[in-house]
């Protein structure tokens, strides 16, 4: 089984991740051409070779139309309390009452000020909500798989920020992470992961850094509040470097795509990518290291998930489709409605949602704010799934993605992507079931 293993000994940021992916073999032309499908202007990528502590890798910098590079690591954003040096910029999402008041590097005694430099315009003016970002991503011509993963990453940040600020998710306005450069980082991460085709992604303990970060509310400790929420449930350590080593964008990417490496897992390294950070830190190399490796196919086993349900007898059924779409966007694995008869013989329905631990808070918020329920059943259970692989095949209709499912290494199911089959049926006039049967038969030859 092909895996990626993220060695975050010096943390992770969005641009370091892109650097590691390109260094690992993702074509820079493929990445740039794919990002152009977002149909947003005013950005470019600077991709260069660089070294840290004698280790050669790839450094990626997102440049906006103002002609200034975004430097995640140490050039602008919040200041960090250190001995005369400053760490990563803080590419964080902020709730809109203070998000645009963060200046360049300040000493810890200086108040933050508003940007007055050429590249500050984008970061001052852009206040995108999650729905704004969804329109950009879902309106692109990227694959559904890439769009879905990018939205999961953004939603993870939004849920964390909503909890920090005690605001509904739809009232959170993304500032730093809503800017063009961070959209490029996050969508780029989804593009690269899809291109590498890893079946599983694992991560080491994650270095968070140390020090203080100044925002409009004063000094805050590293990790920043949103980062601490995003990274919850993953093994971390602090103090390895004297700055913010893991940014909110980096935290959201790694916690969305990866899980901690199981104890004792053996793997064979097939390639190594080094993503170079902007700062040349003397204490340890400011690098993200990612291994492309092979490991034995693990036996199928269950993992903990949650079934969240509510009975509703007084809700306009026209809201059902909207609520279902919001739940899927928030990362729910499945959503369904079941008709029931409640007390006093009232026709009603049960709204059921399956989700993971990381999506539980977002699901609860959507159900309480969007539906008419006043109570939920939150039931932990063990979810068992088959191992799945995705393969693109050529057919007489063009390229189609197949989903293959395996039980203990044995292929037990092959299915073409339903949306693609529906599109083919609409284009050709053939019945959709005939399209599915023909593609399935071709795949089983």
RODO-2510 file (C-alpha; in nm, 4 decimals, decimal comma):
residues 445
     n   res          X          Y          Z
     1     x     0,0000     0,0000     0,0000
     2     x     0,1323     0,3426    -0,0970
     3     x     0,1468     0,5896     0,1923
     4     x     0,2732     0,9378     0,2718
     5     x     0,4429     0,9983     0,6052
     6     x     0,4748     1,3586     0,7225
     7     x     0,7721     1,4135     0,9536
     8     x     0,6777     1,7459     1,1181
     9     x     0,9877     1,7841     1,3352
    10     x     0,9911     2,1581     1,2565
    11     x     0,6162     2,2079     1,2153
    12     x     0,4130     2,2585     0,9000
    13     x     0,2762     2,5530     0,7029
    14     x     0,0887     2,5709     0,3740
    15     x     0,3846     2,6764     0,1617
    16     x     0,6216     2,4246     0,3203
    17     x     0,3695     2,1542     0,2318
    18     x     0,3590     2,2631    -0,1337
    19     x     0,7383     2,2636    -0,1416
    20     x     0,7554     1,9092    -0,0060
    21     x     0,4946     1,7848    -0,2554
    22     x     0,6825     1,9291    -0,5534
    23     x     1,0136     1,8001    -0,4162
    24     x     0,8511     1,4581    -0,3875
    25     x     0,7596     1,4535    -0,7554
    26     x     0,4396     1,6487    -0,8205
    27     x     0,4900     1,8402    -1,1464
    28     x     0,5059     2,2143    -1,0883
    29     x     0,3350     2,2695    -1,4241
    30     x     0,0565     2,0306    -1,3287
    31     x     0,0055     2,2103    -0,9975
    32     x    -0,0006     2,5580    -1,1537
    33     x    -0,2311     2,4540    -1,4391
    34     x    -0,4654     2,2852    -1,1944
    35     x    -0,4746     2,5925    -0,9696
    36     x    -0,5691     2,8050    -1,2705
    37     x    -0,8972     2,6114    -1,2788
    38     x    -1,0026     2,8154    -0,9736
    39     x    -1,0502     3,1114    -1,2103
    40     x    -0,9048     3,3615    -0,9634
    41     x    -0,6449     3,6154    -1,0650
    42     x    -0,3669     3,8029    -0,8930
    43     x    -0,1311     3,5227    -0,7887
    44     x     0,1749     3,3321    -0,9026
    45     x     0,4068     3,0731    -0,7512
    46     x     0,7793     3,1220    -0,7021
    47     x     0,9320     2,7734    -0,6908
    48     x     1,3034     2,7550    -0,6192
    49     x     1,5620     2,5159    -0,4824
    50     x     1,7023     2,6075    -0,1414
    51     x     1,8965     2,4634     0,1522
    52     x     1,8602     2,4507     0,5284
    53     x     2,1456     2,3053     0,7356
    54     x     2,2925     2,1577     0,4178
    55     x     1,9702     1,9787     0,3204
    56     x     1,8449     2,0646    -0,0284
    57     x     1,4752     2,0949    -0,0961
    58     x     1,2083     2,3077    -0,2639
    59     x     1,0844     2,6445    -0,1407
    60     x     0,7468     2,7704    -0,2611
    61     x     0,6308     3,1290    -0,2180
    62     x     0,2896     3,2583    -0,3197
    63     x     0,3129     3,6023    -0,4801
    64     x     0,0032     3,8206    -0,5044
    65     x    -0,0713     4,0830    -0,7698
    66     x     0,0658     4,3569    -0,5457
    67     x     0,4069     4,2095    -0,6237
    68     x     0,4898     4,1051    -0,2688
    69     x     0,5425     3,7479    -0,1606
    70     x     0,3516     3,5882     0,1174
    71     x     0,6030     3,4613     0,3685
    72     x     0,4267     3,2301     0,6105
    73     x     0,7156     3,1711     0,8295
    74     x     0,8806     3,4810     0,9534
    75     x     0,8238     3,7998     0,7642
    76     x     0,4842     3,9504     0,8367
    77     x     0,1675     3,8906     1,0310
    78     x     0,1606     3,8623     1,4065
    79     x     0,4743     3,9242     1,5993
    80     x     0,6293     3,6567     1,8171
    81     x     0,7962     3,7166     2,1487
    82     x     1,1552     3,6047     2,1130
    83     x     1,5096     3,7145     2,1753
    84     x     1,5203     3,9704     1,8944
    85     x     1,3902     3,7307     1,6305
    86     x     1,0476     3,6492     1,5017
    87     x     0,8847     3,3354     1,3791
    88     x     0,6192     3,2319     1,1327
    89     x     0,3694     3,4829     1,0201
    90     x     0,0292     3,3886     1,1406
    91     x    -0,1763     3,2737     0,8428
    92     x    -0,4805     3,2415     1,0628
    93     x    -0,8499     3,2905     1,0079
    94     x    -0,9897     3,5627     1,2275
    95     x    -1,3413     3,6512     1,3298
    96     x    -1,4166     3,9746     1,1670
    97     x    -1,3990     4,2057     1,4692
    98     x    -1,0189     4,1972     1,4784
    99     x    -0,8900     4,0093     1,1788
   100     x    -0,7492     4,2991     0,9784
   101     x    -0,5624     4,4868     1,2468
   102     x    -0,2429     4,2840     1,2535
   103     x     0,0738     4,4570     1,1493
   104     x     0,4286     4,3751     1,0585
   105     x     0,6761     4,2605     1,3168
   106     x     0,6296     4,4461     1,6403
   107     x     0,8197     4,4285     1,9607
   108     x     0,6009     4,2900     2,2356
   109     x     0,5638     4,6450     2,3758
   110     x     0,4339     4,7930     2,0518
   111     x     0,0642     4,7962     1,9756
   112     x    -0,0345     4,6281     1,6511
   113     x    -0,0975     4,8656     1,3638
   114     x    -0,2700     4,8428     1,0326
   115     x    -0,0630     4,7574     0,7251
   116     x     0,0497     5,0522     0,5210
   117     x     0,2596     4,8590     0,2693
   118     x     0,1830     4,7616    -0,0902
   119     x     0,1033     4,3970    -0,0226
   120     x    -0,1308     4,4713     0,2664
   121     x    -0,4220     4,5658     0,0426
   122     x    -0,5324     4,2062    -0,0209
   123     x    -0,5102     4,1158     0,3440
   124     x    -0,6946     4,4269     0,4626
   125     x    -0,9759     4,4215     0,2108
   126     x    -1,0643     4,0557     0,1726
   127     x    -1,3109     3,9162     0,4251
   128     x    -1,4413     3,5954     0,2729
   129     x    -1,6940     3,3779     0,4499
   130     x    -1,6931     3,0006     0,4175
   131     x    -1,9729     3,0279     0,1606
   132     x    -1,7622     3,2740    -0,0432
   133     x    -1,4733     3,0292    -0,0500
   134     x    -1,7105     2,7437    -0,1314
   135     x    -1,8347     2,9344    -0,4371
   136     x    -1,4766     2,9772    -0,5618
   137     x    -1,3827     2,6117    -0,5104
   138     x    -1,7069     2,4411    -0,6101
   139     x    -1,7417     2,6704    -0,9122
   140     x    -1,4047     2,5582    -1,0478
   141     x    -1,3409     2,2768    -1,2942
   142     x    -1,1250     2,0808    -1,0515
   143     x    -1,2258     1,7208    -0,9801
   144     x    -1,4965     1,6580    -0,7221
   145     x    -1,2432     1,4742    -0,5075
   146     x    -1,0075     1,7725    -0,4957
   147     x    -1,2892     2,0206    -0,4343
   148     x    -1,4308     1,8083    -0,1537
   149     x    -1,0961     1,7777     0,0249
   150     x    -1,0223     2,1507    -0,0039
   151     x    -1,3618     2,2334     0,1467
   152     x    -1,3025     1,9902     0,4340
   153     x    -0,9779     2,1708     0,5168
   154     x    -1,1418     2,5139     0,5084
   155     x    -1,4372     2,3898     0,7125
   156     x    -1,2033     2,2536     0,9774
   157     x    -1,0504     2,6006     1,0183
   158     x    -1,3902     2,7675     1,0222
   159     x    -1,5268     2,5347     1,2894
   160     x    -1,2230     2,6026     1,5090
   161     x    -1,2532     2,9788     1,4690
   162     x    -1,6274     2,9693     1,5369
   163     x    -1,5608     2,7850     1,8636
   164     x    -1,2815     3,0248     1,9665
   165     x    -1,4964     3,3322     1,9057
   166     x    -1,8250     3,1725     2,0172
   167     x    -1,9864     3,2662     1,6875
   168     x    -2,1988     3,0662     1,4417
   169     x    -1,9963     2,9235     1,1565
   170     x    -2,1722     3,1399     0,8975
   171     x    -2,0722     3,4574     1,0863
   172     x    -1,7012     3,3796     1,0721
   173     x    -1,5156     3,5817     0,8096
   174     x    -1,1855     3,4432     0,6870
   175     x    -0,9170     3,7089     0,6563
   176     x    -0,5628     3,5740     0,6327
   177     x    -0,6791     3,2245     0,5343
   178     x    -0,9448     3,3748     0,3084
   179     x    -0,6826     3,5647     0,1100
   180     x    -0,5766     3,4405    -0,2316
   181     x    -0,2424     3,3041    -0,1109
   182     x    -0,3971     3,0754     0,1478
   183     x    -0,6639     2,9546    -0,0947
   184     x    -0,3734     2,8567    -0,3217
   185     x    -0,2024     2,6751    -0,0312
   186     x    -0,5091     2,4741     0,0663
   187     x    -0,6428     2,3901    -0,2780
   188     x    -0,2844     2,3176    -0,3848
   189     x    -0,2520     2,0688    -0,0995
   190     x    -0,5632     1,8852    -0,2217
   191     x    -0,4340     1,8831    -0,5808
   192     x    -0,0945     1,7436    -0,4786
   193     x    -0,2370     1,4745    -0,2528
   194     x    -0,4636     1,3568    -0,5330
   195     x    -0,1733     1,3604    -0,7809
   196     x     0,0509     1,1449    -0,5608
   197     x    -0,2229     0,8842    -0,5211
   198     x    -0,1341     0,7750    -0,1678
   199     x    -0,3880     0,5426    -0,0113
   200     x    -0,3157     0,6559     0,3443
   201     x    -0,1397     0,9523     0,5028
   202     x     0,0326     0,9376     0,8400
   203     x     0,1998     1,2017     1,0526
   204     x     0,4647     1,2114     1,3252
   205     x     0,4363     1,4107     1,6466
   206     x     0,3932     1,7732     1,5368
   207     x     0,6198     2,0559     1,6542
   208     x     0,4128     2,3631     1,7432
   209     x     0,6939     2,5995     1,8460
   210     x     0,6921     2,8430     2,1358
   211     x     0,6694     3,2105     2,2249
   212     x     0,3882     3,4599     2,2121
   213     x     0,1815     3,5972     1,9273
   214     x     0,0340     3,9479     1,9344
   215     x    -0,3131     4,0134     1,8012
   216     x    -0,5732     4,2841     1,8538
   217     x    -0,6738     4,1250     2,1848
   218     x    -0,3166     4,1310     2,3157
   219     x    -0,0477     3,8670     2,3534
   220     x    -0,1511     3,5054     2,3044
   221     x     0,0636     3,1956     2,3565
   222     x     0,1768     2,9661     2,0757
   223     x    -0,0067     2,7624     1,9604
   224     x    -0,2720     3,0190     1,8774
   225     x    -0,6240     2,9320     2,0003
   226     x    -0,7507     2,8189     1,6599
   227     x    -0,4413     2,6066     1,5974
   228     x    -0,4830     2,4409     1,9382
   229     x    -0,8406     2,3446     1,8502
   230     x    -0,7533     2,2240     1,5013
   231     x    -0,4637     2,0096     1,6226
   232     x    -0,6591     1,8533     1,9130
   233     x    -0,6304     1,4743     1,9187
   234     x    -0,2892     1,4632     1,7505
   235     x     0,0413     1,4082     1,9367
   236     x     0,2361     1,7355     1,9565
   237     x     0,5378     1,8863     2,1267
   238     x     0,6411     2,2445     2,1911
   239     x     0,9617     2,4388     2,2488
   240     x     1,1658     2,2805     1,9720
   241     x     1,1865     2,6161     1,7956
   242     x     1,1373     2,9676     1,9303
   243     x     0,8564     3,0719     1,6978
   244     x     0,5196     2,9540     1,5678
   245     x     0,6231     2,6364     1,3856
   246     x     0,2761     2,5139     1,2879
   247     x     0,0353     2,7622     1,1336
   248     x    -0,3444     2,7201     1,1328
   249     x    -0,3354     2,6389     0,7609
   250     x    -0,0656     2,3776     0,8133
   251     x    -0,2524     2,2309     1,1099
   252     x    -0,5775     2,2114     0,9135
   253     x    -0,4128     2,0404     0,6170
   254     x    -0,2360     1,7727     0,8180
   255     x    -0,5235     1,6953     1,0564
   256     x    -0,7670     1,6647     0,7651
   257     x    -0,5591     1,4307     0,5503
   258     x    -0,3559     1,2319     0,8030
   259     x    -0,3681     1,0216     1,1157
   260     x    -0,0905     0,9520     1,3679
   261     x     0,1518     0,6803     1,2591
   262     x     0,0545     0,3526     1,4341
   263     x     0,3135     0,2240     1,6779
   264     x     0,5450    -0,0293     1,5206
   265     x     0,4298     0,0298     1,1621
   266     x     0,7015    -0,0675     0,9163
   267     x     0,7382     0,0954     0,5776
   268     x     0,9813     0,1031     0,2854
   269     x     1,0798     0,4541     0,1738
   270     x     1,0459     0,5119    -0,2017
   271     x     1,1039     0,8863    -0,2100
   272     x     1,1632     1,1869     0,0144
   273     x     1,0481     1,5454    -0,0300
   274     x     1,1768     1,8471     0,1610
   275     x     0,9660     2,1612     0,1842
   276     x     1,1881     2,4536     0,2797
   277     x     1,0583     2,7207     0,5173
   278     x     1,1324     3,0874     0,4576
   279     x     1,3473     3,1387     0,7696
   280     x     1,6956     2,9921     0,8096
   281     x     1,6624     2,8894     1,1737
   282     x     1,9963     2,8113     1,3428
   283     x     1,8438     2,5814     1,6062
   284     x     1,7154     2,3152     1,3659
   285     x     1,6465     2,2966     0,9918
   286     x     1,3258     2,4796     0,9070
   287     x     1,2038     2,1964     0,6855
   288     x     0,8979     1,9785     0,6378
   289     x     1,0014     1,6262     0,5408
   290     x     0,7546     1,3942     0,3660
   291     x     0,8223     1,0307     0,2776
   292     x     0,6522     0,8420    -0,0041
   293     x     0,6581     0,4812     0,1120
   294     x     0,5105     0,1343     0,0787
   295     x     0,3708    -0,0686     0,3642
   296     x     0,1794    -0,3912     0,3994
   297     x    -0,1937    -0,3633     0,3505
   298     x    -0,3410    -0,3366     0,7015
   299     x    -0,6275    -0,5659     0,7930
   300     x    -0,9647    -0,3986     0,7863
   301     x    -1,0616    -0,2851     1,1309
   302     x    -1,3193    -0,0617     1,2880
   303     x    -1,2723     0,2883     1,4155
   304     x    -1,4828     0,5055     1,6402
   305     x    -1,7426     0,7312     1,4823
   306     x    -2,0629     0,9051     1,5902
   307     x    -2,4296     0,8731     1,4972
   308     x    -2,6050     1,2026     1,5695
   309     x    -2,9844     1,2004     1,5381
   310     x    -3,2902     1,4125     1,6050
   311     x    -3,6643     1,3666     1,5545
   312     x    -3,8380     1,6607     1,3875
   313     x    -4,2131     1,7123     1,3411
   314     x    -4,2405     2,0884     1,2866
   315     x    -3,9816     2,1730     1,0199
   316     x    -4,0532     2,2889     0,6659
   317     x    -3,9387     1,9914     0,4516
   318     x    -3,8012     2,2359     0,1937
   319     x    -3,5122     2,2954     0,4362
   320     x    -3,4029     1,9312     0,4211
   321     x    -3,1899     1,9537     0,1072
   322     x    -3,0102     2,2668     0,2301
   323     x    -2,9369     2,1196     0,5727
   324     x    -2,8127     1,7966     0,4152
   325     x    -2,5762     1,9890     0,1861
   326     x    -2,4376     2,1890     0,4798
   327     x    -2,3767     1,8708     0,6785
   328     x    -2,1864     1,7095     0,3922
   329     x    -1,9791     2,0250     0,3455
   330     x    -1,8920     2,0140     0,7167
   331     x    -1,7466     1,6663     0,6668
   332     x    -2,0357     1,4325     0,7523
   333     x    -1,9843     1,0826     0,6142
   334     x    -2,3546     1,0236     0,5549
   335     x    -2,6879     1,2001     0,6065
   336     x    -3,0364     1,0530     0,5736
   337     x    -3,4001     1,1150     0,6641
   338     x    -3,6350     0,8408     0,7897
   339     x    -4,0130     0,8808     0,8270
   340     x    -4,1450     0,8139     1,1792
   341     x    -4,4685     0,8583     1,3748
   342     x    -4,4192     1,0571     1,6951
   343     x    -4,6409     1,1166     1,9968
   344     x    -5,0006     1,2184     1,9324
   345     x    -4,9741     1,0380     1,5979
   346     x    -4,7761     1,3159     1,4339
   347     x    -4,5966     1,2278     1,1080
   348     x    -4,2323     1,3298     1,1404
   349     x    -3,8855     1,2252     1,0343
   350     x    -3,5569     1,1302     1,1964
   351     x    -3,2540     1,3204     1,0680
   352     x    -2,9460     1,0966     1,1058
   353     x    -2,5822     1,1962     1,0555
   354     x    -2,2647     0,9860     1,0677
   355     x    -1,9453     1,1785     1,1372
   356     x    -1,6009     1,1525     1,2905
   357     x    -1,4850     1,3118     1,6152
   358     x    -1,3427     1,6146     1,4330
   359     x    -1,6780     1,6991     1,2698
   360     x    -1,9002     1,6462     1,5751
   361     x    -1,9104     2,0098     1,6882
   362     x    -1,9853     2,1383     1,3376
   363     x    -2,2670     1,8849     1,2938
   364     x    -2,4200     1,9796     1,6300
   365     x    -2,4117     2,3484     1,5398
   366     x    -2,5780     2,2946     1,2024
   367     x    -2,8552     2,0774     1,3473
   368     x    -2,9322     2,3199     1,6304
   369     x    -2,9199     2,6362     1,4181
   370     x    -3,0646     2,5174     1,0862
   371     x    -3,3309     2,2646     1,1916
   372     x    -3,6124     2,3040     1,4471
   373     x    -3,4860     2,0335     1,6810
   374     x    -3,4272     2,1152     2,0481
   375     x    -3,2371     1,7961     2,1292
   376     x    -2,9923     1,5458     1,9837
   377     x    -2,8922     1,1843     2,0403
   378     x    -2,5131     1,1511     2,0145
   379     x    -2,4218     0,7824     1,9924
   380     x    -2,0604     0,6598     1,9630
   381     x    -2,0163     0,3385     1,7637
   382     x    -1,7533     0,1350     1,5808
   383     x    -1,7514     0,1884     1,2046
   384     x    -1,5989    -0,0808     0,9837
   385     x    -1,5160    -0,0012     0,6219
   386     x    -1,3489    -0,1790     0,3344
   387     x    -1,0178    -0,0549     0,2016
   388     x    -1,0839     0,1562    -0,1090
   389     x    -0,8726     0,2620    -0,4053
   390     x    -0,9506     0,4989    -0,6918
   391     x    -0,8328     0,4297    -1,0461
   392     x    -0,8848     0,6346    -1,3626
   393     x    -0,9544     0,4249    -1,6748
   394     x    -1,0051     0,5038    -2,0426
   395     x    -1,3466     0,4151    -2,1887
   396     x    -1,5237     0,4979    -2,5138
   397     x    -1,6847     0,7818    -2,3182
   398     x    -1,3508     0,9244    -2,2059
   399     x    -1,1778     0,8940    -1,8687
   400     x    -1,3833     0,7584    -1,5776
   401     x    -1,2821     0,7122    -1,2129
   402     x    -1,3450     0,3664    -1,0642
   403     x    -1,3807     0,2951    -0,6937
   404     x    -1,2394    -0,0442    -0,5977
   405     x    -1,3127    -0,1981    -0,2564
   406     x    -1,1031    -0,4717    -0,0935
   407     x    -1,1645    -0,7113     0,1947
   408     x    -0,8425    -0,8533     0,3428
   409     x    -0,6634    -0,7645     0,0202
   410     x    -0,9271    -0,9302    -0,2034
   411     x    -1,1152    -0,7175    -0,4574
   412     x    -1,4867    -0,7433    -0,3776
   413     x    -1,6409    -0,4440    -0,5555
   414     x    -1,5768    -0,2197    -0,8573
   415     x    -1,7980     0,0822    -0,9241
   416     x    -1,7619     0,3799    -1,1587
   417     x    -1,8136     0,7299    -1,0183
   418     x    -2,1890     0,7929    -1,0251
   419     x    -2,1719     1,1637    -1,1130
   420     x    -1,9522     1,0910    -1,4135
   421     x    -2,1908     0,8177    -1,5308
   422     x    -2,4840     1,0578    -1,4970
   423     x    -2,3003     1,3160    -1,7070
   424     x    -2,2212     1,0538    -1,9738
   425     x    -2,5858     0,9434    -1,9815
   426     x    -2,6995     1,3034    -2,0242
   427     x    -2,4470     1,3642    -2,3048
   428     x    -2,5143     1,0426    -2,4969
   429     x    -2,8818     0,9811    -2,4289
   430     x    -2,8043     0,6299    -2,3030
   431     x    -2,9719     0,5013    -1,9855
   432     x    -2,7467     0,5603    -1,6874
   433     x    -2,7719     0,1948    -1,5831
   434     x    -2,6377     0,0919    -1,9264
   435     x    -2,3424     0,3302    -1,8869
   436     x    -2,2658     0,1843    -1,5419
   437     x    -2,2920    -0,1745    -1,6677
   438     x    -2,0650    -0,1105    -1,9669
   439     x    -1,7934     0,0647    -1,7643
   440     x    -1,8098    -0,1954    -1,4855
   441     x    -1,7763    -0,4797    -1,7366
   442     x    -1,4749    -0,3081    -1,8927
   443     x    -1,3119    -0,2663    -1,5516
   444     x    -1,3563    -0,6341    -1,4630
   445     x    -1,1838    -0,7637    -1,7775
***
